[in-house]
Amino acid sequence: MSLPASPALERLSVREKLVYGFGQVSYGVRVQIAGIILLFYNQVMGLDAAAVSAAISLSLIIDAFWDPLFGHFSDSMRTKWGRRHPLMYASVIPVLAGWAMLFNPPHGLSSEMLAAYLLATLLFLRLAMSFYEIPSRALIPELAPDYNDRTVLLSYRYLWETFGRAAAAFLSFGWFLRESAANPEGQLGFAGYSAMGWAVGALAMVAVLVSAVGTHHKIKSLHLPPKRKVNLRQGFSELGASLYNWNLGVAVVAGLIAGISYGVTSGMYVYISTYFWQLPSSSIFQLVLVEVIAAPFAAFLAPWLSKRWGKKWACVGLFMASVLTNNGPILLRLLGFFPGADSDLFMPLMLADRVVTGIFGTGGFIIVTSMIADITEESAVKTGRRSEGLLSTADGVMRNAVTGLGALIPGVLLTAVAFPIGSAPAEVPAEIVRKLAWYYLPLTSGMSTLSILVWLFYRIDRQQHEANLAKAQDAVALRDMAAEGGGEPVAPTPMGGTG
């Protein structure tokens, strides 16, 4: 049985990388606007903070368990548009509708009905975004098989993600939620949220569509799984074989711990900005906007550091630095060593800190995403299957689940300090705000640091990746030929590590 010749590694052009990465604008919108949901439904709509956090938490937990199913389904799809693109196209209109519905709740709902509406809308939106994000991430290993070029491709994704966050910040704090004669309360007033929902939804929709259409021509060069019938028992066996992987286990544990920190940070960001720093919407917009400056530096720095020091050490170093710069100003302010918002030094220092934190944090995420993508070839060598969709989501199952649990914590913290509903920053007692910050700071810093240290157990370096890449093509070809011939597929080899 002769195997097809392995094709030479083909690198994407700059244009192709830009178009593919543009879809990450949608995720940038999601990251930026997620922190506004608790503020809107709690302080503006008057829903209890614990109820809002519970709805966000439950939606994340449910999302965590359907994502791997979508990934596994995508891996085995056979259509004239390949495995990934049909799902990407299917997400376009629902993404717009989901964002619009989230910030346009019906009037006159009881507290119970409003909480139910929030949960249903969040589930719909997360489902719509999963239809794009999972197939899009699954394309990374095939579009960029080379060890370093993969990190470069991810740099383009994170550049666009930062642009998406900045664009969403402009549409929210810089435009629809800014203080004006029509909306004197800014982000604490109702007036701008409806139009903002439609605007960020349209931005996310365009990003998804451009990325899907822009990569459509690559379908013919992507892997197409063989026609085969798989019973339920065999399906679960193959699922388990793909997930039985040391390095994937490292990613899952690291993601699990990081998810707690992210759940707290996401829910508390606007509260810390509004009540601890006492920032108006215009200043919050400036702090998000300067991260656009950081993105090009991170996109250059991440591939250079990973090439020089290896992906593992580069990502650990960048993430540790980002924890220090991200939480340092809060600690220094609590200790009386950082100026307040009324000082002329305040905004320059905060803006500089945001740029530095953006460089470190974005650089770390570029590299760690590339590390997770490197697991796919290792798995293919052991199982004979290309499982990019499943593996790109597997690390997120526990992370999203605990992020959902972590999303409960902001509501608990706000309740624990008796944080008042519907209050302007000047009306909240200083001791309540300080107590909230002292709860928030060690929790997020400690969990982030622990998550970073877990990555020290990751084992794939450049040499190992190149060996996996050389073997994966033949392993997949052998299994596909056996399946198409009606024979028994090559048995997967359990993997306990790469040494």
C-alpha positions as CSV (number, residue, x, y, z in Angstrom):
1,M,0.0,0.0,0.0
2,S,1.7,3.2,-1.2
3,L,1.1,6.4,0.6
4,P,0.6,9.8,-1.1
5,A,3.6,12.0,-1.1
6,S,3.7,14.5,1.7
7,P,3.2,18.0,0.3
8,A,5.7,20.8,0.9
9,L,4.7,23.1,3.7
10,E,2.9,26.1,2.1
11,R,2.9,29.3,4.0
12,L,0.0,31.7,3.8
13,S,0.6,35.1,2.2
14,V,0.3,38.2,4.4
15,R,-3.1,38.9,2.8
16,E,-4.4,35.5,3.6
17,K,-3.2,35.8,7.2
18,L,-4.9,39.2,7.5
19,V,-8.2,38.0,6.1
20,Y,-8.2,34.8,8.3
21,G,-7.2,36.7,11.4
22,F,-9.9,39.4,10.8
23,G,-12.5,36.9,12.1
24,Q,-11.0,37.3,15.6
25,V,-12.5,40.8,15.7
26,S,-15.7,39.0,16.7
27,Y,-13.9,37.4,19.7
28,G,-12.5,40.8,20.6
29,V,-16.0,42.2,20.7
30,R,-17.0,39.3,22.9
31,V,-14.2,39.9,25.4
32,Q,-14.7,43.7,25.6
33,I,-18.5,43.6,25.9
34,A,-18.7,40.7,28.3
35,G,-17.7,42.9,31.2
36,I,-20.6,45.3,30.6
37,I,-23.3,42.6,30.9
38,L,-23.2,42.5,34.7
39,L,-23.2,46.3,35.0
40,F,-26.1,46.7,32.6
41,Y,-28.4,44.1,34.1
42,N,-27.5,44.9,37.7
43,Q,-27.0,48.7,37.9
44,V,-29.2,49.8,34.9
45,M,-31.9,47.1,34.7
46,G,-32.0,46.6,38.5
47,L,-31.6,42.9,38.5
48,D,-29.8,41.4,41.6
49,A,-26.1,41.0,41.1
50,A,-26.2,37.4,42.2
51,A,-28.9,36.6,39.7
52,V,-27.0,38.2,36.9
53,S,-23.8,36.3,37.8
54,A,-25.8,33.1,38.1
55,A,-27.1,33.5,34.5
56,I,-23.7,34.3,33.1
57,S,-22.2,31.3,35.0
58,L,-24.8,28.8,33.9
59,S,-24.4,29.9,30.2
60,L,-20.7,29.4,30.4
61,I,-21.0,26.0,32.0
62,I,-23.4,24.8,29.3
63,D,-21.2,26.3,26.6
64,A,-18.2,24.4,28.0
65,F,-19.8,21.0,27.3
66,W,-21.3,21.6,23.9
67,D,-18.1,23.1,22.4
68,P,-16.2,19.7,22.3
69,L,-19.2,18.1,20.7
70,F,-19.2,20.7,18.0
71,G,-15.5,20.3,17.6
72,H,-15.8,16.5,17.2
73,F,-18.7,16.9,14.8
74,S,-16.7,19.4,12.7
75,D,-13.7,17.0,12.5
76,S,-15.9,14.3,10.8
77,M,-18.0,16.5,8.5
78,R,-17.9,15.8,4.7
79,T,-19.3,18.5,2.6
80,K,-18.4,20.2,-0.7
81,W,-17.3,23.2,1.5
82,G,-15.1,21.0,3.7
83,R,-15.3,20.4,7.4
84,R,-15.2,23.9,8.8
85,H,-16.8,26.5,6.5
86,P,-20.5,25.4,6.6
87,L,-20.6,26.0,10.3
88,M,-18.7,29.3,10.0
89,Y,-21.3,30.6,7.5
90,A,-24.2,29.4,9.7
91,S,-23.1,31.7,12.5
92,V,-23.2,35.0,10.5
93,I,-26.9,36.1,11.1
94,P,-27.3,34.5,14.6
95,V,-24.2,36.4,15.9
96,L,-25.9,39.7,15.0
97,A,-29.2,38.7,16.4
98,G,-27.7,37.5,19.7
99,W,-25.9,40.7,20.5
100,A,-28.9,42.8,19.5
101,M,-31.2,40.8,21.8
102,L,-28.8,40.8,24.7
103,F,-29.0,44.6,25.1
104,N,-32.7,45.0,24.1
105,P,-34.6,43.2,26.8
106,P,-38.4,43.5,26.7
107,H,-39.9,46.2,29.0
108,G,-42.0,45.3,32.0
109,L,-40.5,41.9,32.8
110,S,-40.4,40.7,36.4
111,S,-37.1,40.0,38.0
112,E,-37.5,36.3,37.4
113,M,-38.5,36.7,33.8
114,L,-35.6,39.2,33.2
115,A,-33.2,36.6,34.6
116,A,-34.6,33.9,32.4
117,Y,-34.4,36.2,29.3
118,L,-30.8,37.0,30.1
119,L,-29.9,33.3,30.4
120,A,-31.7,32.3,27.2
121,T,-30.1,35.2,25.2
122,L,-26.6,34.4,26.5
123,L,-27.1,30.7,25.5
124,F,-28.2,31.7,22.0
125,L,-25.3,34.1,21.6
126,R,-22.7,31.6,22.8
127,L,-24.1,28.9,20.6
128,A,-23.9,31.3,17.6
129,M,-20.4,32.2,18.3
130,S,-19.3,28.6,18.9
131,F,-20.4,27.9,15.3
132,Y,-17.7,30.3,14.1
133,E,-15.0,30.2,16.7
134,I,-14.5,26.4,17.0
135,P,-14.1,25.7,13.2
136,S,-12.0,28.9,12.9
137,R,-9.5,27.7,15.6
138,A,-9.5,24.2,14.1
139,L,-8.1,25.7,10.8
140,I,-4.9,26.9,12.5
141,P,-2.9,23.6,12.3
142,E,-3.6,23.1,8.7
143,L,-3.2,26.7,7.6
144,A,0.1,27.0,9.4
145,P,1.9,23.7,10.0
146,D,5.3,25.2,10.6
147,Y,6.4,25.6,14.2
148,N,7.3,29.3,13.9
149,D,4.9,30.3,11.2
150,R,2.0,29.0,13.3
151,T,2.9,31.6,16.0
152,V,3.1,34.3,13.3
153,L,-0.4,33.4,12.1
154,L,-1.7,33.6,15.6
155,S,0.0,37.1,15.9
156,Y,-2.3,38.3,13.1
157,R,-5.4,36.8,15.0
158,Y,-4.5,38.6,18.2
159,L,-3.8,41.9,16.3
160,W,-7.3,41.7,15.0
161,E,-8.7,40.7,18.4
162,T,-7.2,43.8,19.9
163,F,-8.7,45.9,17.1
164,G,-12.0,44.2,17.9
165,R,-11.8,45.1,21.5
166,A,-10.8,48.7,20.7
167,A,-13.7,49.0,18.2
168,A,-16.1,47.6,20.7
169,A,-14.8,50.0,23.3
170,F,-15.3,52.9,20.9
171,L,-18.9,51.8,20.1
172,S,-19.6,51.4,23.8
173,F,-17.7,53.8,26.1
174,G,-16.5,56.1,23.3
175,W,-19.9,56.5,21.6
176,F,-23.2,55.0,22.7
177,L,-22.4,55.0,26.5
178,R,-20.5,58.3,26.6
179,E,-21.7,61.1,28.8
180,S,-23.9,63.5,26.8
181,A,-26.9,65.7,27.1
182,A,-29.1,62.8,26.0
183,N,-27.3,60.3,28.3
184,P,-25.9,62.3,31.3
185,E,-25.3,59.1,33.3
186,G,-23.0,57.5,30.7
187,Q,-22.5,53.7,31.3
188,L,-25.0,53.9,34.2
189,G,-27.8,55.2,32.0
190,F,-30.1,53.1,29.8
191,A,-30.2,55.3,26.7
192,G,-27.3,54.0,24.7
193,Y,-27.4,50.2,25.3
194,S,-30.0,49.3,22.6
195,A,-28.1,50.9,19.7
196,M,-24.8,49.6,21.1
197,G,-26.1,46.0,20.9
198,W,-27.0,46.3,17.3
199,A,-23.6,48.0,16.5
200,V,-21.3,45.5,18.1
201,G,-23.4,42.7,16.6
202,A,-23.0,44.1,13.1
203,L,-19.2,44.4,13.7
204,A,-19.0,40.8,14.8
205,M,-21.1,39.6,11.9
206,V,-18.9,41.3,9.3
207,A,-15.8,39.9,10.9
208,V,-17.1,36.3,10.7
209,L,-18.3,36.7,7.1
210,V,-15.0,38.3,5.9
211,S,-12.9,35.5,7.5
212,A,-15.1,32.7,6.1
213,V,-15.3,34.1,2.6
214,G,-11.6,35.0,2.6
215,T,-10.5,31.5,3.5
216,H,-13.0,29.7,1.3
217,H,-10.4,29.2,-1.5
218,K,-8.3,27.1,0.9
219,I,-11.0,24.4,1.3
220,K,-9.6,22.3,-1.6
221,S,-6.2,22.0,0.2
222,L,-7.7,21.0,3.6
223,H,-8.0,17.5,4.9
224,L,-11.3,15.7,4.1
225,P,-12.1,12.6,6.3
226,P,-12.9,9.3,4.7
227,K,-16.5,8.0,4.4
228,R,-17.0,5.6,7.2
229,K,-19.7,4.4,9.6
230,V,-18.8,4.6,13.3
231,N,-21.0,3.1,16.0
232,L,-21.5,4.8,19.3
233,R,-19.0,2.7,21.2
234,Q,-16.3,3.2,18.6
235,G,-17.0,6.9,18.5
236,F,-16.5,7.3,22.3
237,S,-13.3,5.1,22.0
238,E,-11.9,7.4,19.4
239,L,-12.9,10.5,21.4
240,G,-11.0,9.1,24.4
241,A,-7.9,8.2,22.4
242,S,-7.7,11.7,21.1
243,L,-8.1,13.2,24.5
244,Y,-5.6,10.9,26.2
245,N,-2.6,13.2,25.9
246,W,-0.2,14.5,28.5
247,N,0.3,18.0,27.0
248,L,-3.5,18.4,26.5
249,G,-3.8,17.5,30.2
250,V,-1.4,20.4,31.0
251,A,-3.5,22.8,28.9
252,V,-6.7,21.6,30.6
253,V,-5.4,22.1,34.1
254,A,-3.8,25.5,33.3
255,G,-7.1,26.6,31.7
256,L,-9.1,25.3,34.6
257,I,-7.2,27.5,37.1
258,A,-7.1,30.5,34.7
259,G,-10.8,30.2,34.2
260,I,-11.6,31.1,37.8
261,S,-9.4,34.2,37.5
262,Y,-10.9,35.2,34.2
263,G,-14.5,34.8,35.4
264,V,-13.8,37.2,38.3
265,T,-11.8,39.6,36.2
266,S,-14.4,39.7,33.4
267,G,-17.3,40.5,35.8
268,M,-15.4,43.0,37.9
269,Y,-13.5,45.0,35.3
270,V,-16.1,47.7,34.8
271,Y,-16.8,47.8,38.5
272,I,-13.1,48.4,39.3
273,S,-12.9,51.0,36.6
274,T,-16.0,52.8,37.5
275,Y,-16.0,52.6,41.3
276,F,-12.4,51.9,42.4
277,W,-10.7,54.2,39.9
278,Q,-13.8,56.4,39.5
279,L,-13.3,56.7,35.8
280,P,-15.9,58.1,33.4
281,S,-16.7,56.2,30.2
282,S,-14.3,58.4,28.2
283,S,-11.3,57.4,30.3
284,I,-12.3,53.7,30.2
285,F,-12.4,54.0,26.4
286,Q,-8.9,55.5,26.4
287,L,-7.5,52.7,28.5
288,V,-8.9,50.1,26.1
289,L,-7.9,52.0,23.0
290,V,-4.2,52.2,23.9
291,E,-4.1,48.4,23.8
292,V,-4.2,48.8,20.0
293,I,-0.7,50.3,20.4
294,A,0.4,47.2,22.3
295,A,-0.8,44.7,19.8
296,P,1.8,45.3,17.0
297,F,4.6,45.1,19.6
298,A,3.2,41.8,21.0
299,A,2.7,40.4,17.4
300,F,6.4,41.0,16.8
301,L,7.7,40.1,20.2
302,A,5.9,36.7,20.6
303,P,7.3,35.0,17.5
304,W,10.8,36.4,18.3
305,L,10.8,35.2,21.9
306,S,9.3,31.8,21.1
307,K,11.9,31.3,18.4
308,R,14.8,32.3,20.7
309,W,13.7,30.7,24.0
310,G,11.0,28.2,23.0
311,K,7.3,28.6,23.3
312,K,7.0,27.3,26.8
313,W,9.5,29.6,28.5
314,A,8.4,32.6,26.4
315,C,4.8,32.2,27.3
316,V,5.5,31.7,31.1
317,G,7.8,34.8,31.2
318,L,5.3,37.0,29.3
319,F,2.3,35.9,31.4
320,M,4.1,36.4,34.7
321,A,5.1,39.9,33.7
322,S,1.5,40.7,32.7
323,V,0.2,39.7,36.1
324,L,2.6,42.1,37.8
325,T,1.8,45.0,35.5
326,N,-1.9,44.4,35.4
327,N,-2.5,44.2,39.2
328,G,0.4,46.4,40.4
329,P,-1.5,49.8,40.1
330,I,-4.4,48.5,42.2
331,L,-2.1,47.2,45.0
332,L,0.0,50.4,44.9
333,R,-3.2,52.5,45.1
334,L,-4.5,50.5,48.1
335,L,-1.2,51.0,49.8
336,G,-1.2,54.8,49.1
337,F,1.7,54.8,46.5
338,F,-0.3,55.3,43.3
339,P,-2.0,58.7,42.5
340,G,-5.8,59.0,42.3
341,A,-7.9,60.0,39.4
342,D,-7.6,63.7,40.3
343,S,-3.9,63.7,39.8
344,D,-2.2,64.9,36.6
345,L,0.0,61.8,36.7
346,F,-2.9,59.4,36.9
347,M,-3.9,58.9,33.3
348,P,-0.4,58.9,31.8
349,L,0.7,56.2,34.3
350,M,-2.5,54.2,33.7
351,L,-2.1,54.5,29.9
352,A,1.5,53.4,30.0
353,D,0.6,50.5,32.2
354,R,-2.1,49.4,29.8
355,V,0.3,49.4,26.9
356,V,2.9,47.4,28.8
357,T,0.4,44.9,30.1
358,G,-1.1,44.6,26.6
359,I,2.3,43.7,25.1
360,F,3.0,41.1,27.8
361,G,-0.5,39.6,28.0
362,T,-1.2,39.5,24.2
363,G,2.2,38.1,23.5
364,G,1.6,35.3,26.1
365,F,-1.8,34.4,24.6
366,I,-0.4,34.3,21.1
367,I,2.2,31.8,22.1
368,V,0.0,29.6,24.4
369,T,-2.6,29.3,21.6
370,S,0.2,28.1,19.3
371,M,1.3,25.6,21.9
372,I,-2.2,24.1,22.1
373,A,-2.3,23.9,18.3
374,D,1.0,22.0,18.3
375,I,-0.8,19.2,20.2
376,T,-2.9,18.3,17.1
377,E,0.0,16.8,15.2
378,E,1.2,14.8,18.3
379,S,-2.3,13.4,18.6
380,A,-2.5,12.6,14.8
381,V,0.7,10.5,15.1
382,K,-0.8,8.4,17.9
383,T,-4.3,8.1,16.6
384,G,-4.1,8.5,12.8
385,R,-6.9,11.1,12.9
386,R,-6.9,14.8,12.4
387,S,-8.9,16.1,15.4
388,E,-8.2,19.8,15.4
389,G,-11.8,20.7,16.2
390,L,-12.0,18.5,19.3
391,L,-8.5,19.3,20.5
392,S,-8.9,23.1,20.0
393,T,-11.9,23.0,22.4
394,A,-10.9,20.2,24.8
395,D,-8.7,22.6,26.9
396,G,-11.7,24.9,27.1
397,V,-14.2,22.4,28.6
398,M,-13.0,22.7,32.2
399,R,-11.8,26.3,31.7
400,N,-15.2,27.5,30.5
401,A,-16.9,25.4,33.2
402,V,-14.9,27.0,36.0
403,T,-15.1,30.4,34.3
404,G,-18.8,29.9,34.7
405,L,-18.3,29.1,38.3
406,G,-15.9,32.0,38.6
407,A,-18.5,34.3,37.1
408,L,-20.6,33.6,40.2
409,I,-17.8,35.2,42.4
410,P,-18.4,38.9,41.3
411,G,-22.0,38.6,42.4
412,V,-20.9,37.0,45.7
413,L,-18.2,39.7,46.3
414,L,-20.7,42.5,45.6
415,T,-23.2,41.0,48.0
416,A,-20.6,40.3,50.6
417,V,-19.5,43.9,50.8
418,A,-23.1,45.1,50.6
419,F,-22.5,47.0,47.3
420,P,-25.5,49.3,46.6
421,I,-27.5,49.1,43.4
422,G,-28.0,52.1,41.2
423,S,-25.4,54.3,42.9
424,A,-23.0,56.8,41.4
425,P,-19.3,56.3,42.2
426,A,-19.3,59.2,44.6
427,E,-22.2,57.7,46.5
428,V,-20.6,54.4,47.4
429,P,-18.7,54.5,50.7
430,A,-14.9,54.3,50.3
431,E,-14.5,51.4,52.7
432,I,-16.9,49.3,50.6
433,V,-14.9,49.9,47.5
434,R,-11.5,49.2,49.2
435,K,-12.9,46.0,50.8
436,L,-14.0,44.9,47.3
437,A,-10.6,45.6,45.9
438,W,-8.8,43.7,48.7
439,Y,-11.0,40.6,48.0
440,Y,-10.5,40.9,44.2
441,L,-6.7,41.4,44.1
442,P,-5.3,38.3,45.8
443,L,-7.9,36.1,44.3
444,T,-7.2,37.0,40.7
445,S,-3.4,37.3,41.1
446,G,-3.0,34.0,42.9
447,M,-5.1,32.0,40.5
448,S,-3.4,33.6,37.4
449,T,0.1,32.8,38.8
450,L,-0.8,29.2,39.6
451,S,-2.2,28.7,36.1
452,I,1.0,30.0,34.6
453,L,3.2,27.7,36.6
454,V,1.3,24.7,35.3
455,W,2.6,25.4,31.8
456,L,6.1,24.4,33.0
457,F,5.0,20.8,32.6
458,Y,4.3,21.2,28.9
459,R,6.7,18.9,26.8
460,I,6.5,19.8,23.1
461,D,9.5,21.8,21.8
462,R,10.5,22.7,18.3
463,Q,12.4,19.4,17.7
464,Q,9.4,17.3,19.0
465,H,7.0,19.3,16.9
466,E,9.0,18.8,13.7
467,A,9.2,15.0,14.4
468,N,5.4,14.9,14.9
469,L,4.8,16.9,11.7
470,A,6.9,14.5,9.7
471,K,5.0,11.4,11.0
472,A,1.5,12.8,11.2
473,Q,0.8,12.9,7.4
474,D,1.6,9.2,7.0
475,A,-0.3,8.2,10.1
476,V,-3.5,9.9,8.9
477,A,-3.0,8.6,5.3
478,L,-2.7,5.0,6.6
479,R,-5.9,5.2,8.7
480,D,-7.9,7.0,6.0
481,M,-6.9,4.4,3.3
482,A,-7.9,1.5,5.7
483,A,-11.2,3.2,6.4
484,E,-12.0,3.8,2.8
485,G,-11.1,0.3,1.9
486,G,-13.5,-1.1,4.5
487,G,-10.8,-2.5,6.7
488,E,-10.2,-2.1,10.3
489,P,-8.7,1.3,11.0
490,V,-5.2,1.4,12.5
491,A,-5.6,1.1,16.3
492,P,-4.7,4.2,18.2
493,T,-1.7,4.1,20.4
494,P,-2.4,5.5,23.9
495,M,0.0,8.2,24.9
496,G,1.2,9.1,28.3
497,G,3.7,11.7,27.3
498,T,6.4,12.7,24.9
499,G,9.3,12.5,27.3
